[in-house]
Amino acid sequence: MKSQKIGFPILSAYQKKELDKNTIISEPIPSNDLLERACYRIFLSLKKIIKPEQTVDIICGQGNNGADGLCLARIMAFHGYKICVYKLNITDKYSIEYSFQNELLCHTKIEIKELNKYNCKFFSPSADIIIDAIFGSGINAAIKNPLDILIEKINLSDACIISLDQPSGLGTWSSFEGPFVKANKTICIGGITPSLLNRLYLQDIEIIDIGLQNENIKLLGTFIQSPLSNEFVTGLMPLANRHAHKGSKGHSLLLGGNKGMSGAIALSAVACSEIGTGNVTVGSVINTLNYIDNYPNIQFLETKLDGQSLDKIDFSKYNVIGIGPGLGTNANSLAFVSILLNTVKNIPMVIDADALNIIGQNKNLIPRIPVGSILTPHPKELSRVFGEFETQELQWAHLTNLAKTMQIHILAKDTYSVLFCADGEIFVNGNGSESLAKGGSGDTLTGLITGLLSQGLSAKNAAICGMYQLGKYRH
């Protein structure tokens, strides 16, 4: 049975090499044939955005990324594009794939120029398009003179800059101290590195499927997936059942919406209902009724959202709790969250917004979070609860370990949302758009995940489906 494609892997440079190696052995396919296949699929992508009359400079390093550039130049020239290849000649080391592609290129009529340690500082691009095939993800140190000058000249050009695999100068997790190519578009081959999810380097990213097999990806051990495929998420969603009734689809309790902030919990409740929950109850102050009166299917439970009001809630009615949107962070809200975490131990929670801010201000509450809960912080809430980290790599390692240790799920919301699962897996989703860049998107996500949890999905699957469905939700 063919394994279902989840998405594309996010891998280190070493893992990408291992993946290529495993594919070459298992398919089997010669390494240069795999390279040719990858470059042809890159060409098909470029064909959509580069006009035949535009001029193209391809700058090729001396490793496998340079080999990609040489191969791509040959393919593009064959299809009538005006190509000039700039070959770096800085050291006497060339990869085997580069040497093979260089030999093939020499038998064409493509214009070839050399960039050595003396003349690359005088590089003066005039093409409409510059394709960066200098280092890709194979770099492991900062770029130094004279290549740093070359990269600065590329960045200052008026050309549209396209990087193959990864902008040269970026490492697996971030930029080194030296410069990096500031590409307008990056075409990633088979997968991407975590650095491309960093907001500082975010750009137009396209991942090219070159036929790498899921079985070979799994050989790498715990891996990350991005972006989630519609096929995969659809397979995780609650199954349609014509015999279902409201009692079989769960009962969600959503807590929040203090005076002046009632709209937040109302958005959560509407999303929770629309994703298919059998019953939705909003526990909030009386003002919230103004927001949910038009939704008679949503039940209302008046509460002052303070410590004393918890005694009036019969938690045995509910199988999931969503807490935080519009809750506020005053003393009453602190007492409410503190007593709730002490009282409710066996009901999974979706914890968001002000509930997270309260936990961030009172770190002693972190160990009280129930097993199976899902935390959904945006970047500022993430730093408030879990602290600042020098690097993204350290942050991911900490959140991965914490999620496993506490058996919770941490969904770090951003342009690319990252889900750290209790089993150690990490999932990344990037199907959102700027339509979500408005107040209420996070509240909607809380409702979606709460509703999916209430219908019997595992916490992991509810979080995966929730963050993906948010990108498709009419907000």
C-alpha positions in Angstrom: 0.0 0.0 0.0 1.4 3.4 -1.0 2.1 5.6 1.9 0.2 8.9 2.1 2.1 12.0 1.5 1.9 14.3 4.5 3.8 17.2 3.0 7.5 18.0 2.5 10.2 17.4 5.0 12.1 20.1 6.8 15.6 18.8 7.2 19.2 19.8 8.0 21.8 19.9 5.3 23.1 16.5 6.5 19.6 14.9 6.4 19.1 16.3 2.9 22.3 14.5 1.7 21.2 11.3 3.5 17.8 11.5 1.8 19.4 11.8 -1.6 21.7 8.9 -0.8 18.8 6.7 0.3 16.8 7.6 -2.8 19.7 6.8 -5.1 20.1 3.3 -3.5 16.4 2.4 -3.1 14.9 3.6 -6.3 17.6 2.9 -7.7 18.7 5.9 -9.8 22.2 7.3 -10.6 23.0 10.5 -8.8 23.3 12.5 -12.0 19.9 11.2 -13.2 18.3 12.3 -9.9 20.0 15.7 -10.4 18.6 16.0 -14.0 15.1 15.1 -12.8 15.3 17.8 -10.1 16.5 20.4 -12.4 13.9 19.7 -15.1 11.2 20.2 -12.4 12.9 23.4 -11.4 12.8 24.5 -15.0 9.0 23.8 -15.2 8.6 26.1 -12.2 10.8 28.8 -13.7 9.0 28.6 -17.0 5.9 30.0 -15.3 7.7 33.2 -14.2 10.6 33.9 -16.6 9.7 35.2 -20.1 11.6 33.9 -23.1 12.9 37.3 -23.9 14.4 37.9 -20.4 18.1 37.4 -19.9 19.3 35.1 -17.2 22.6 34.9 -15.3 23.2 31.7 -13.4 26.0 31.9 -10.8 27.4 28.5 -10.0 29.5 27.4 -7.0 31.8 24.4 -7.1 29.6 21.9 -5.2 26.3 20.2 -5.8 24.4 23.4 -5.8 26.6 24.6 -8.6 26.0 21.4 -10.4 22.2 22.1 -10.2 22.9 25.5 -11.7 25.0 24.1 -14.6 22.4 21.5 -15.4 19.6 24.0 -15.2 21.5 26.3 -17.6 21.7 23.5 -20.2 18.0 22.8 -19.9 16.9 26.4 -20.1 19.2 27.1 -23.1 17.8 24.1 -24.9 14.3 25.6 -24.5 15.5 28.9 -26.0 16.3 31.1 -22.9 19.2 33.6 -23.1 21.6 32.2 -20.5 25.0 33.3 -19.2 26.8 31.0 -16.7 29.2 32.4 -14.2 31.4 29.6 -12.8 33.2 30.2 -9.5 36.8 29.1 -9.5 37.9 30.0 -5.9 39.5 26.7 -4.8 40.7 23.5 -6.6 37.9 21.4 -5.1 34.8 20.4 -7.2 32.1 17.9 -6.4 31.8 14.9 -8.6 28.3 16.0 -9.8 29.7 19.5 -10.7 32.5 18.0 -12.8 30.1 15.8 -14.7 27.7 18.7 -15.4 30.6 21.0 -16.3 31.8 18.5 -18.9 28.3 18.5 -20.5 28.0 22.3 -20.4 31.3 22.7 -22.3 29.7 21.0 -25.3 27.0 23.7 -25.6 27.1 27.2 -27.0 26.1 28.8 -23.7 28.1 31.8 -22.7 30.4 31.0 -19.8 32.4 33.4 -17.6 34.7 32.7 -14.8 34.6 34.3 -11.4 37.8 33.8 -9.5 39.2 35.4 -6.3 40.6 38.3 -8.2 37.7 39.3 -10.5 34.5 38.3 -8.7 34.6 41.7 -6.8 34.1 43.3 -10.2 31.0 41.3 -11.0 28.5 43.7 -12.6 25.1 42.0 -13.3 23.0 43.3 -16.0 20.6 40.4 -16.6 16.8 40.5 -15.8 17.1 37.4 -13.7 19.9 36.1 -11.4 19.8 32.5 -10.3 21.8 31.8 -7.2 23.4 28.3 -7.3 26.5 29.2 -5.2 26.1 27.2 -2.0 22.5 26.2 -1.3 22.1 24.4 2.0 25.6 23.0 1.9 27.3 25.9 3.7 28.6 25.5 7.2 30.4 28.8 7.9 30.1 32.5 7.2 30.9 33.6 3.6 34.2 35.4 3.5 36.1 37.7 1.1 35.8 37.8 -1.9 32.5 36.0 -2.0 30.9 38.3 0.5 31.5 41.2 -2.0 30.0 39.0 -4.8 26.8 38.4 -2.7 26.5 42.1 -1.8 26.7 42.9 -5.6 23.9 40.3 -6.3 21.7 41.9 -3.6 22.3 45.4 -4.9 21.3 44.5 -8.5 18.0 45.4 -10.0 17.5 41.8 -11.1 14.9 39.4 -9.8 16.9 37.0 -7.6 16.0 33.3 -7.5 17.9 30.9 -5.2 18.1 27.2 -5.8 17.6 25.0 -2.7 18.4 27.8 -0.3 19.7 31.4 -0.4 23.5 31.1 -0.3 24.8 32.3 3.1 21.9 30.9 5.1 22.7 27.9 7.4 20.3 25.2 8.5 18.8 27.4 11.3 19.8 31.0 10.6 22.2 33.3 8.8 25.9 33.2 9.7 27.7 36.4 10.6 28.4 37.0 6.9 26.0 38.2 4.2 23.4 36.0 2.5 21.6 36.2 -0.8 18.3 38.1 -0.4 16.3 36.2 -2.9 12.9 37.2 -4.2 12.1 33.6 -4.6 13.6 30.3 -3.4 13.0 27.0 -5.1 13.6 24.3 -2.6 14.4 20.8 -3.8 12.5 18.1 -2.0 12.3 19.9 1.3 13.6 22.9 3.2 15.7 23.8 6.2 14.2 25.4 9.3 16.0 28.8 8.6 13.5 29.4 5.7 10.7 29.5 8.3 12.4 32.4 10.1 10.4 35.6 9.8 13.6 37.5 9.1 14.3 35.6 5.9 10.7 34.9 4.9 10.1 35.2 1.2 8.4 33.4 -1.7 9.2 29.8 -1.1 8.3 27.0 -3.5 9.0 23.3 -2.7 9.6 21.1 -5.8 8.6 17.5 -5.5 11.4 15.4 -7.1 9.9 12.0 -6.1 11.7 11.4 -2.8 9.9 8.5 -1.2 8.2 8.7 2.2 9.9 5.5 3.2 13.3 7.1 2.8 12.3 10.2 4.7 11.2 8.0 7.6 14.7 6.4 7.7 15.9 9.7 9.0 14.1 9.2 12.2 11.9 12.0 13.8 11.2 14.5 11.1 9.3 17.6 10.4 6.6 18.1 7.8 5.6 21.2 5.8 3.4 22.3 4.4 0.6 20.0 5.4 -1.2 18.5 2.4 -5.0 18.8 2.0 -5.1 15.1 1.4 -3.3 14.3 4.7 -5.4 16.7 6.8 -8.7 15.4 5.2 -7.7 11.9 6.3 -7.4 13.1 10.0 -10.7 15.0 10.2 -13.7 13.5 11.9 -15.4 10.9 9.7 -18.9 11.7 8.4 -21.5 9.6 10.1 -25.2 10.0 9.1 -26.2 8.4 12.4 -24.4 11.0 14.5 -26.3 13.2 16.9 -25.3 16.1 19.1 -24.6 13.8 22.0 -22.1 11.8 20.0 -20.1 14.9 18.8 -19.0 16.2 22.1 -19.7 19.2 24.3 -17.2 22.1 24.4 -16.9 24.7 27.2 -15.3 28.0 26.1 -14.3 30.3 28.9 -13.3 34.0 28.5 -14.8 37.2 27.2 -14.6 39.7 30.0 -16.4 43.0 29.7 -15.1 44.9 26.6 -13.6 41.7 25.2 -16.6 39.5 24.7 -16.2 39.3 20.9 -13.1 37.2 21.3 -14.9 34.3 23.0 -17.8 34.6 20.6 -15.5 34.1 17.7 -14.2 31.0 19.3 -17.7 29.7 20.0 -18.9 30.2 16.4 -15.8 28.4 15.0 -16.2 25.6 17.5 -19.8 25.1 16.4 -19.1 25.4 12.7 -16.3 22.8 12.8 -18.9 20.3 13.9 -19.1 20.2 17.8 -22.4 18.7 19.0 -22.9 21.2 21.8 -21.1 24.5 22.6 -21.4 26.4 25.9 -19.8 29.8 26.5 -19.0 30.6 30.1 -18.7 34.3 30.2 -20.0 37.6 31.6 -23.5 38.7 30.7 -22.3 41.2 28.0 -21.3 38.3 25.8 -24.9 37.5 25.2 -25.0 40.4 22.9 -22.5 38.6 20.6 -24.0 35.2 20.6 -27.7 36.0 20.6 -27.8 35.4 16.8 -26.5 31.8 17.3 -29.3 30.0 19.2 -27.3 26.7 19.0 -24.7 28.1 21.3 -25.5 27.8 25.0 -24.7 30.5 27.5 -23.5 30.0 31.1 -23.1 33.3 33.0 -20.0 33.5 35.1 -18.0 36.4 36.6 -14.7 34.7 35.5 -13.3 34.8 39.0 -12.3 32.2 41.6 -15.7 31.9 43.3 -17.7 31.3 40.1 -15.9 28.0 39.3 -18.0 26.3 42.0 -21.1 26.9 39.9 -19.7 25.1 36.8 -20.5 21.4 36.5 -17.4 20.2 34.5 -18.8 16.7 34.2 -20.9 17.9 31.3 -18.0 18.8 29.1 -15.3 16.8 27.4 -13.1 19.7 26.3 -12.3 23.2 27.7 -11.1 26.2 25.7 -9.9 29.1 27.8 -8.3 32.5 27.3 -9.8 34.6 24.5 -10.8 37.9 26.0 -10.3 36.6 29.6 -8.2 39.6 30.8 -5.3 39.4 33.2 -6.5 41.0 36.3 -6.5 39.5 39.8 -9.9 37.8 39.3 -8.7 36.3 36.0 -5.6 35.0 37.7 -7.6 33.3 40.4 -10.0 31.8 37.8 -7.1 30.2 35.8 -5.2 29.1 38.9 -8.2 27.4 40.5 -9.3 25.9 37.2 -5.9 24.3 36.7 -5.9 23.0 40.3 -9.5 21.7 40.0 -9.8 20.2 36.5 -7.2 17.4 35.9 -8.8 15.0 33.4 -10.3 17.3 30.8 -8.0 18.4 28.0 -7.7 22.1 27.5 -7.0 24.5 24.7 -5.1 27.3 26.3 -4.8 30.6 24.5 -4.5 34.4 24.7 -4.9 35.8 28.2 -4.8 32.4 29.9 -1.3 32.1 28.4 -0.4 35.6 29.5 -1.5 34.7 33.1 0.7 31.6 33.0 3.6 33.6 31.6 3.3 36.0 34.6 2.9 33.0 37.0 5.3 30.3 35.9 4.3 28.1 38.8 1.1 27.3 36.9 3.0 25.6 34.1 3.3 22.2 35.8 -0.5 22.2 36.5 -1.5 22.2 32.8 -3.4 19.0 32.2 -1.9 16.2 30.1 -3.1 16.3 26.5 -3.7 20.0 26.5 -2.9 22.3 23.6 -1.2 25.7 24.0 -1.6 28.1 21.1 0.8 31.1 21.7 1.7 33.8 19.2 5.4 34.9 19.2 5.0 37.4 22.2 3.0 34.9 24.2 5.5 32.2 23.4 8.4 34.3 24.9 6.3 35.3 27.9 5.6 31.7 28.8 8.8 29.9 27.8 11.4 32.7 27.7 13.8 34.0 25.1 16.3 31.9 23.3 19.6 32.9 21.5 18.7 30.8 18.5 15.7 29.2 16.9 17.5 25.8 17.2 17.7 26.2 21.0 14.0 27.3 21.1 12.8 24.3 19.1 14.9 21.9 21.1 13.5 23.3 24.4 9.8 23.2 23.2 10.3 19.7 21.8 11.6 18.4 25.1 9.0 20.3 27.1 6.1 18.9 25.0 7.4 15.4 25.5 8.1 15.8 29.2 4.7 17.3 30.0 2.8 15.4 27.4 1.2 18.5 26.0 1.2 20.1 22.5 2.6 23.6 21.8 1.3 25.3 18.7 3.5 28.3 18.0 1.4 30.6 15.8 3.2 32.5 13.0 3.3 32.9 9.3 4.5 29.3 9.4 2.9 27.8 12.5 4.9 25.1 14.3 3.3 22.3 16.3 5.5 20.6 18.9 3.8 17.3 19.7 3.8 15.2 22.9 5.4 12.3 20.9 8.4 14.4 19.8 7.2 15.0 16.3 7.1 18.6 14.9 4.7 19.7 12.2 4.8 23.0 10.3 1.9 24.6 8.4 2.1 27.5 6.1 -1.2 27.7 4.2 -2.4 30.9 5.8 -2.6 34.3 4.2 -2.6 38.0 5.1 -6.4 37.7 5.6 -5.5 36.2 9.0 -3.5 39.2 10.0 -6.3 40.7 12.0 -7.7 40.5 15.5 -9.7 37.3 16.2 -7.7 34.9 14.1 -6.2 33.3 17.2 -9.6 33.2 18.9 -11.0 31.4 15.8 -8.2 28.9 16.0 -9.0 28.1 19.6 -12.6 27.4 18.7 -11.6 25.1 15.8 -9.2 23.0 17.8 -11.6 22.8 20.8 -14.3 21.7 18.5 -12.2 19.0 16.8 -11.0 17.7 20.2 -14.6 17.5 21.4 -15.5 15.2 18.5 -12.9 12.6 19.5 -9.8 13.6 17.6 -6.5 13.1 19.5 -4.9 16.3 20.7 -2.2 16.0 18.1 -4.6 15.5 15.2 -6.9 18.2 16.5 -4.0 20.7 16.6 -2.8 19.6 13.1 -6.3 19.9 11.6 -7.1 23.1 13.4 -4.1 25.1 12.2 -4.6 23.9 8.7 -8.3 24.6 8.6 -7.7 28.1 9.9 -6.0 28.9 6.6 -9.2 27.9 4.8 -11.7 29.3 7.3 -13.9 32.3 6.2 -12.7 34.7 8.8 
